Amino acid sequence: MLKRPALLWLLAPYALFLGALPLVDQVRPTILGFPFLFSWILLSTLLTPVAVFLAWRGDRKRGRA
């Protein structure tokens, strides 16, 4: 079993950027006037600090920070 399961949150940005990129590689539909791919990358970038915060908070609760 994992010793630091909170660090699994750090896999979320990786999955959003690289794992799902071939699935969302399209121009249409547009979101707020932006191509779908651009919107996907923007959303992934905005969610990365959230994932890092959740990993940090999980480690902190275990007394590692």
SEMI-706704 format. One record per residue: residue number from 1; residue in one letter; z, y, x of N, C-alpha, C, O, CB in turn. Coordinates in Angstrom, 3 decimals, padded with zeros to 6 digits, always signed. Glycine has a CB too. Layout:
<rs>
R     k   r        n.w        n.v        n.u       ca.w       ca.v       ca.u        c.w        c.v        c.u        o.w        o.v        o.u       cb.w       cb.v       cb.u
R   NUM   A          Z          Y          X          Z          Y          X          Z          Y          X          Z          Y          X          Z          Y          X
...
</rs>
This chain:
<rs>
R     k   r        n.w        n.v        n.u       ca.w       ca.v       ca.u        c.w        c.v        c.u        o.w        o.v        o.u       cb.w       cb.v       cb.u
R     1   M   +000.000   -001.180   +000.847   +000.000   +000.000   +000.000   +000.000   +001.241   +000.891   +000.399   +001.183   +002.054   +001.225   -000.001   -000.963
R     2   L   -000.443   +002.341   +000.342   -000.519   +003.585   +001.092   +000.870   +004.170   +001.328   +001.723   +004.160   +000.441   -001.397   +004.593   +000.357
R     3   K   +001.077   +004.675   +002.527   +002.359   +005.311   +002.837   +002.402   +006.752   +002.341   +003.475   +007.287   +002.062   +002.621   +005.270   +004.342
R     4   R   +001.239   +007.375   +002.235   +001.165   +008.767   +001.789   +000.114   +008.896   +000.684   -000.972   +009.424   +000.925   +000.829   +009.715   +002.980
R     5   P   +000.425   +008.417   -000.523   -000.583   +008.419   -001.585   -001.006   +009.816   -002.039   -002.070   +009.969   -002.640   -000.063   +007.660   -002.763
R     6   A   -000.201   +010.825   -001.766   -000.566   +012.183   -002.178   -001.814   +012.659   -001.440   -002.524   +013.538   -001.926   +000.600   +013.155   -001.924
R     7   L   -002.081   +012.089   -000.281   -003.252   +012.510   +000.476   -004.559   +012.037   -000.145   -005.636   +012.441   +000.292   -003.155   +012.004   +001.885
R     8   L   -004.471   +011.193   -001.152   -005.683   +010.779   -001.863   -006.344   +011.961   -002.571   -007.537   +011.912   -002.874   -005.354   +009.679   -002.877
R     9   W   -005.580   +013.019   -002.836   -006.162   +014.221   -003.427   -007.236   +014.806   -002.528   -008.154   +015.469   -003.011   -005.080   +015.262   -003.694
R    10   L   -007.135   +014.570   -001.222   -008.108   +015.126   -000.289   -009.448   +014.406   -000.358   -010.428   +014.882   +000.214   -007.567   +015.065   +001.121
R    11   L   -009.511   +013.280   -001.039   -010.787   +012.598   -001.237   -011.603   +013.229   -002.364   -012.816   +013.032   -002.438   -010.550   +011.126   -001.534
R    12   A   -010.954   +013.974   -003.227   -011.653   +014.596   -004.357   -012.749   +015.567   -003.893   -013.871   +015.476   -004.390   -010.651   +015.334   -005.248
R    13   P   -012.471   +016.496   -002.957   -013.557   +017.375   -002.510   -014.699   +016.599   -001.852   -015.868   +016.940   -002.032   -013.018   +018.415   -001.537
R    14   Y   -014.364   +015.571   -001.100   -015.397   +014.754   -000.468   -016.291   +014.119   -001.531   -017.515   +014.122   -001.409   -014.760   +013.663   +000.422
R    15   A   -015.672   +013.583   -002.562   -016.441   +012.942   -003.629   -017.285   +013.969   -004.385   -018.420   +013.683   -004.766   -015.501   +012.207   -004.602
R    16   L   -016.733   +015.156   -004.601   -017.487   +016.184   -005.323   -018.672   +016.689   -004.511   -019.759   +016.880   -005.056   -016.576   +017.350   -005.684
R    17   F   -018.474   +016.907   -003.216   -019.544   +017.460   -002.392   -020.590   +016.417   -002.039   -021.782   +016.652   -002.240   -018.971   +018.056   -001.128
R    18   L   -020.174   +015.277   -001.521   -021.130   +014.319   -000.987   -021.432   +013.160   -001.925   -022.589   +012.772   -002.082   -020.626   +013.785   +000.302
R    19   G   -020.408   +012.613   -002.540   -020.607   +011.429   -003.350   -021.442   +011.672   -004.592   -022.285   +010.848   -004.946   -019.297   +010.873   -003.742
R    20   A   -021.217   +012.786   -005.250   -021.914   +013.063   -006.502   -023.142   +013.945   -006.318   -023.871   +014.185   -007.280   -020.972   +013.716   -007.473
R    21   L   -023.386   +014.428   -005.114   -024.494   +015.346   -004.892   -025.850   +014.776   -005.308   -026.625   +015.496   -005.938   -024.538   +015.732   -003.446
R    22   P   -026.176   +013.532   -004.994   -027.477   +013.011   -005.457   -027.589   +012.937   -006.983   -028.694   +012.971   -007.523   -027.713   +011.627   -004.873
R    23   L   -026.472   +012.840   -007.668   -026.500   +012.747   -009.124   -026.724   +014.099   -009.801   -027.211   +014.154   -010.930   -025.212   +012.142   -009.619
R    24   V   -026.374   +015.174   -009.125   -026.469   +016.500   -009.742   -027.572   +017.340   -009.120   -027.628   +018.545   -009.367   -025.144   +017.230   -009.623
R    25   D   -028.441   +016.751   -008.330   -029.512   +017.474   -007.651   -030.633   +017.795   -008.640   -031.665   +017.124   -008.675   -030.058   +016.650   -006.459
R    26   Q   -030.408   +018.819   -009.430   -031.397   +019.255   -010.406   -031.236   +020.747   -010.660   -030.151   +021.303   -010.488   -031.262   +018.457   -011.723
R    27   V   -032.304   +021.379   -011.064   -032.269   +022.815   -011.310   -031.829   +023.096   -012.744   -031.042   +024.012   -012.983   -033.648   +023.444   -011.038
R    28   R   -032.321   +022.330   -013.679   -031.963   +022.525   -015.082   -030.954   +021.490   -015.495   -031.097   +020.348   -015.058   -033.198   +022.456   -015.987
R    29   P   -029.985   +021.762   -016.263   -029.730   +022.990   -017.008   -029.146   +024.076   -016.112   -028.730   +023.813   -014.983   -028.788   +022.713   -018.173
R    30   T   -029.122   +025.270   -016.622   -028.500   +026.378   -015.897   -027.145   +026.679   -016.538   -026.958   +026.517   -017.744   -029.421   +027.650   -015.904
R    31   I   -026.227   +027.113   -015.716   -024.883   +027.476   -016.178   -024.637   +028.917   -015.757   -024.601   +029.228   -014.567   -023.777   +026.508   -015.591
R    32   L   -024.469   +029.784   -016.730   -024.297   +031.227   -016.493   -025.450   +031.802   -015.673   -025.255   +032.726   -014.884   -022.966   +031.495   -015.775
R    33   G   -026.641   +031.257   -015.860   -027.820   +031.743   -015.163   -028.039   +031.138   -013.787   -029.047   +031.429   -013.142   -027.738   +033.203   -015.034
R    34   F   -027.117   +030.303   -013.323   -027.249   +029.660   -012.025   -027.793   +028.247   -012.203   -027.499   +027.595   -013.205   -025.894   +029.633   -011.286
R    35   P   -028.578   +027.768   -011.249   -029.008   +026.372   -011.314   -027.804   +025.436   -011.296   -026.754   +025.772   -010.749   -029.953   +026.045   -010.148
R    36   F   -027.964   +024.266   -011.894   -026.853   +023.324   -012.025   -026.277   +022.942   -010.664   -025.060   +022.839   -010.515   -027.310   +022.071   -012.767
R    37   L   -027.139   +022.731   -009.670   -026.651   +022.341   -008.342   -025.766   +023.425   -007.739   -024.719   +023.120   -007.168   -027.829   +022.046   -007.404
R    38   F   -026.172   +024.682   -007.859   -025.358   +025.777   -007.343   -024.013   +025.840   -008.062   -022.973   +026.047   -007.436   -026.100   +027.111   -007.488
R    39   S   -024.045   +025.661   -009.385   -022.796   +025.671   -010.150   -021.879   +024.533   -009.722   -020.665   +024.714   -009.636   -023.088   +025.571   -011.650
R    40   W   -022.452   +023.360   -009.452   -021.673   +022.205   -009.018   -020.996   +022.480   -007.670   -019.812   +022.191   -007.495   -022.573   +020.959   -008.920
R    41   I   -021.747   +023.036   -006.728   -021.190   +023.335   -005.409   -020.124   +024.423   -005.508   -019.109   +024.354   -004.816   -022.304   +023.768   -004.438
R    42   L   -020.340   +025.422   -006.358   -019.342   +026.465   -006.556   -018.063   +025.891   -007.149   -016.968   +026.219   -006.692   -019.894   +027.564   -007.461
R    43   L   -018.188   +025.043   -008.154   -017.016   +024.410   -008.750   -016.278   +023.544   -007.732   -015.048   +023.555   -007.680   -017.425   +023.567   -009.960
R    44   S   -017.020   +022.802   -006.931   -016.396   +021.959   -005.900   -015.642   +022.800   -004.881   -014.553   +022.427   -004.444   -017.455   +021.107   -005.190
R    45   T   -016.217   +023.927   -004.506   -015.566   +024.811   -003.542   -014.283   +025.399   -004.118   -013.288   +025.539   -003.407   -016.518   +025.934   -003.120
R    46   L   -014.303   +025.740   -005.388   -013.107   +026.306   -006.015   -012.022   +025.261   -006.241   -010.840   +025.603   -006.269   -013.472   +026.954   -007.337
R    47   L   -012.395   +024.000   -006.400   -011.405   +022.944   -006.620   -010.805   +022.403   -005.318   -009.774   +021.731   -005.350   -012.039   +021.809   -007.392
R    48   T   -011.427   +022.684   -004.191   -010.916   +022.180   -002.910   -009.512   +022.707   -002.597   -008.655   +021.902   -002.234   -011.871   +022.565   -001.783
R    49   P   -009.225   +024.008   -002.715   -007.847   +024.458   -002.465   -006.827   +023.840   -003.422   -005.671   +023.635   -003.050   -007.777   +025.965   -002.568
R    50   V   -007.246   +023.546   -004.638   -006.340   +022.897   -005.595   -005.984   +021.499   -005.095   -004.824   +021.092   -005.163   -006.987   +022.821   -007.012
R    51   A   -006.971   +020.769   -004.596   -006.716   +019.424   -004.072   -005.819   +019.478   -002.842   -004.939   +018.632   -002.683   -008.036   +018.723   -003.728
R    52   V   -006.029   +020.454   -001.977   -005.183   +020.594   -000.787   -003.754   +020.939   -001.198   -002.801   +020.413   -000.623   -005.748   +021.682   +000.164
R    53   F   -003.598   +021.814   -002.185   -002.264   +022.161   -002.666   -001.556   +020.939   -003.242   -000.376   +020.721   -002.967   -002.348   +023.268   -003.720
R    54   L   -002.259   +020.145   -004.034   -001.642   +018.957   -004.624   -001.239   +017.945   -003.554   -000.198   +017.298   -003.675   -002.597   +018.306   -005.622
R    55   A   -002.050   +017.805   -002.516   -001.695   +016.906   -001.409   -000.478   +017.440   -000.665   +000.414   +016.673   -000.303   -002.885   +016.738   -000.435
R    56   W   -000.436   +018.733   -000.438   +000.704   +019.346   +000.252   +001.983   +019.191   -000.571   +003.042   +018.856   -000.039   +000.427   +020.840   +000.529
R    57   R   +001.866   +019.440   -001.875   +003.041   +019.329   -002.736   +003.564   +017.891   -002.792   +004.774   +017.665   -002.800   +002.707   +019.820   -004.145
R    58   G   +002.658   +016.938   -002.831   +003.069   +015.529   -002.848   +003.754   +015.120   -001.562   +004.729   +014.369   -001.592   +001.873   +014.635   -003.088
R    59   D   +003.255   +015.605   -000.423   +003.898   +015.314   +000.849   +005.244   +016.013   +000.960   +006.194   +015.468   +001.522   +002.999   +015.727   +002.003
R    60   R   +005.316   +017.224   +000.418   +006.562   +017.984   +000.478   +007.663   +017.293   -000.316   +008.819   +017.276   +000.105   +006.348   +019.404   -000.048
R    61   K   +007.306   +016.723   -001.464   +008.299   +016.019   -002.276   +008.849   +014.803   -001.541   +009.985   +014.392   -001.777   +007.689   +015.591   -003.614
R    62   R   +008.058   +014.237   -000.666   +008.513   +013.069   +000.094   +009.241   +013.472   +001.372   +009.683   +012.613   +002.135   +007.329   +012.172   +000.438
R    63   G   +009.368   +014.789   +001.608   +010.114   +015.279   +002.768   +009.319   +015.279   +004.046   +009.895   +015.141   +005.125   +011.332   +014.463   +002.964
R    64   R   +008.008   +015.432   +003.962   +007.172   +015.399   +005.164   +006.745   +016.785   +005.640   +006.255   +016.910   +006.762   +005.949   +014.565   +004.906
R    65   A   +006.909   +017.813   +004.841   +006.424   +019.125   +005.251   +007.531   +020.023   +005.724   +007.278   +021.166   +006.104   +005.697   +019.782   +004.129
</rs>
